[in-house]
Amino acid sequence: MVGRYGGNSSAGQTKNEDGCIIWQTDDWELAAILDAHKSAESAELVMRTFAQHKDGLSKILSIEGPPKFKQLEDKLLEIFQSDELLAACRDVTGETACLVVARKDNYLWWFSVGDCLVYLLHPELIALNQFQLNQRQFFEWIGQVNTFEKTVPCYTSGTRELRKGTNVIFMTTDGLVECPGEPYANPQNLVEVLNAEALDESISRMLMEIERRNVWDSTTIISWTAEVENEGSIPSDYKGEVQ
């Protein structure tokens, strides 16, 4: 499910510089969200670049057996550090945050540059106040200012095992959490709104709420569910309650 909100013109917004990508098969999903500033050129460049490399990235996710997330990360680094993309980034106006999330089997992987957010929501995790997978980073971008031009590129990545049952994956640009009054800055508030069986209605409610609060920034949301049959890792002294 995708939610797109272009920002509130009554609050002074004049443009929407977000972007998103969604690829999926019967076996895996890959989604990316981008939050550019100054212009949308950097987000458009990254999206075109992903399209050019779709076959190679999809091939990695489609390899039989356990997910090859390390190969996926290496491929992204190769793309982002390529002379072609680096040269193109120098010619764009502005820069973009970029968050890539992939799910295959009972595992979720992410690659994050900048301040977009991804949450993994499941009753066992919620009970332990575990919601957000990545931490927002405020001085990382791809574009005119480019982390991949640095001696050591800065980004974060990780892998998480999904839990048995329904897992909700929720990605968003920062307009949702920077809304006046911060109605969704606390992840517990997301949990209270999100209904895994009606993601469309849940996301619509969120977007209507931030519009009501006169949020300036644009917001893009991607969310989906993953059903897992196998039991996730549990502690060795498990006695009937995961803690």
C-alpha positions in Angstrom: 0.0 0.0 0.0 1.3 3.4 -1.0 0.3 6.8 0.5 1.4 10.0 -1.2 0.9 13.5 0.3 2.3 16.4 -1.6 2.6 18.8 1.2 0.2 21.6 2.2 0.1 24.7 0.1 -1.6 26.6 2.8 1.5 26.1 4.9 3.7 27.4 2.1 4.6 24.2 0.3 5.0 24.7 -3.5 6.5 21.3 -4.6 6.7 17.6 -3.9 10.2 16.2 -4.1 9.5 12.7 -2.8 9.8 9.5 -4.9 9.2 5.8 -4.4 9.9 2.5 -6.1 8.2 -0.9 -5.6 9.2 -4.2 -7.2 7.6 -7.5 -6.2 7.3 -11.1 -7.2 5.7 -14.1 -5.5 8.9 -14.6 -3.5 10.2 -11.2 -2.5 9.5 -7.5 -2.3 11.8 -4.5 -2.7 10.8 -0.9 -2.0 12.6 2.4 -1.9 11.5 5.9 -0.8 13.4 9.1 -1.5 13.1 12.5 0.1 14.9 15.2 -1.9 15.3 18.9 -1.3 16.0 22.0 -3.3 14.7 20.2 -6.4 13.5 16.7 -7.3 16.4 16.1 -9.7 18.4 13.9 -7.3 15.4 11.7 -6.6 14.6 11.4 -10.3 18.3 10.5 -11.0 18.3 7.7 -8.3 15.0 6.3 -9.6 16.3 6.2 -13.2 19.4 4.5 -12.0 17.5 1.8 -10.1 15.4 1.2 -13.3 18.6 0.7 -15.3 19.8 -1.9 -12.8 16.5 -3.6 -12.1 17.4 -6.8 -13.8 20.7 -7.2 -11.8 19.1 -6.4 -8.5 16.1 -8.6 -9.1 18.4 -11.5 -10.1 20.1 -11.3 -6.8 16.8 -11.5 -4.9 15.7 -14.3 -7.1 18.6 -16.6 -6.4 17.4 -19.9 -4.9 18.1 -20.6 -1.3 18.7 -18.2 1.6 18.4 -14.4 0.8 21.7 -13.0 -0.6 21.4 -9.6 1.1 25.2 -9.2 1.2 25.3 -9.4 -2.6 22.5 -6.9 -2.8 24.4 -4.5 -0.6 27.6 -4.9 -2.6 25.6 -4.3 -5.8 24.1 -1.1 -4.4 27.5 0.1 -3.3 28.9 -0.6 -6.8 26.0 1.4 -8.3 26.3 4.4 -6.0 30.1 4.5 -6.3 30.1 4.1 -10.1 31.9 6.9 -12.0 28.8 7.3 -14.1 26.4 8.0 -11.2 29.0 10.1 -9.3 29.4 12.4 -12.4 25.6 12.6 -12.9 25.2 13.6 -9.2 27.5 16.5 -9.6 25.2 18.0 -12.3 21.9 17.9 -10.3 20.5 20.6 -8.1 20.0 19.4 -4.5 20.3 16.0 -2.9 18.1 13.1 -1.7 17.8 10.7 1.2 17.3 7.2 0.1 15.9 4.1 2.0 15.8 0.7 0.4 14.0 -2.2 2.0 13.8 -5.8 0.8 11.9 -8.8 2.2 12.6 -12.4 1.2 11.5 -15.5 3.2 11.3 -14.6 6.9 14.0 -11.9 6.7 13.9 -8.1 6.2 17.0 -6.1 5.0 17.5 -2.3 4.7 20.0 0.1 3.2 19.6 3.7 4.4 21.2 7.0 3.4 19.8 9.9 5.3 16.6 10.4 7.4 13.8 8.2 6.0 12.4 5.7 8.4 11.4 2.0 8.4 9.5 0.2 11.2 8.9 -3.5 11.7 5.7 -4.0 13.7 4.7 -7.3 15.3 2.9 -8.0 18.6 6.0 -9.7 20.2 8.2 -6.8 19.3 5.6 -4.1 20.2 5.3 -5.7 23.7 9.0 -5.0 24.1 8.8 -1.5 22.8 10.7 -2.4 19.6 9.5 -0.6 16.5 12.0 1.2 14.4 14.8 -0.5 12.5 17.0 2.3 11.4 18.1 5.6 12.9 17.6 8.8 11.1 20.9 10.4 9.9 20.7 14.1 9.1 23.9 14.7 7.1 23.8 11.9 4.4 22.5 12.3 0.9 22.9 11.3 -2.7 23.2 14.1 -5.2 24.9 17.5 -5.3 26.2 16.8 -1.8 27.0 13.1 -2.0 28.1 10.7 0.8 29.5 8.4 -1.9 32.0 11.1 -3.0 33.6 10.8 0.5 36.7 8.8 1.2 34.5 6.5 3.3 30.8 6.5 2.3 28.4 6.8 5.2 25.2 4.7 5.2 23.5 2.1 7.5 22.2 -1.3 6.7 20.9 -4.3 8.6 18.9 -7.5 8.6 16.1 -8.6 10.8 14.4 -11.9 11.3 10.6 -11.7 11.0 8.4 -13.2 13.7 5.8 -15.9 13.3 2.4 -14.5 12.2 1.7 -11.1 10.6 4.6 -8.6 10.3 3.8 -5.1 9.2 6.6 -3.3 7.3 6.2 0.5 7.3 8.4 3.0 5.5 8.0 6.8 5.5 9.7 10.0 4.6 10.1 12.5 7.5 7.0 14.6 6.8 5.0 12.2 8.9 7.1 12.5 12.0 7.8 16.2 11.7 4.2 17.2 11.6 3.2 20.0 13.9 2.2 18.5 17.3 4.2 15.3 16.3 1.2 13.0 16.3 3.3 10.1 14.9 6.7 10.8 16.3 6.1 8.2 19.0 6.0 4.8 17.3 3.3 3.6 19.7 0.9 6.1 18.0 1.6 4.3 14.6 0.7 1.0 16.2 -2.6 2.5 17.4 -3.5 3.7 13.9 -2.2 0.8 11.8 -4.5 -2.0 11.1 -2.7 -4.8 9.2 -6.0 -5.9 7.6 -6.8 -2.4 6.3 -3.6 -0.6 5.6 -5.2 1.6 3.0 -7.7 3.0 5.6 -4.9 3.4 8.2 -2.6 5.3 5.9 -5.4 7.5 4.7 -6.2 8.4 8.3 -2.6 9.4 8.9 -2.4 11.6 5.8 -5.6 13.3 6.6 -4.4 13.9 10.1 -1.2 15.6 9.1 -3.1 17.6 6.5 -5.5 18.7 9.2 -2.4 19.8 11.3 -1.2 21.9 8.4 2.1 20.0 7.9 4.4 21.7 5.3 6.5 18.8 4.1 5.5 16.2 1.6 5.1 12.6 2.9 5.4 9.3 1.2 4.5 6.0 2.9 5.0 2.4 1.7 3.6 -0.4 3.9 2.9 -4.1 3.5 2.5 -7.2 5.5 4.5 -10.4 5.5 3.0 -13.6 6.8 5.5 -16.0 8.4 4.8 -19.6 9.3 8.0 -20.5 11.1 8.7 -19.6 14.7 11.3 -16.9 15.1 14.3 -17.1 17.4 13.3 -17.5 21.1 15.5 -17.4 24.2 17.0 -20.7 25.5 15.2 -20.4 28.8 11.8 -19.8 27.1 8.9 -20.6 29.5 5.9 -19.5 27.4 6.4 -15.8 27.2 8.9 -13.9 25.0 10.7 -11.3 27.0 
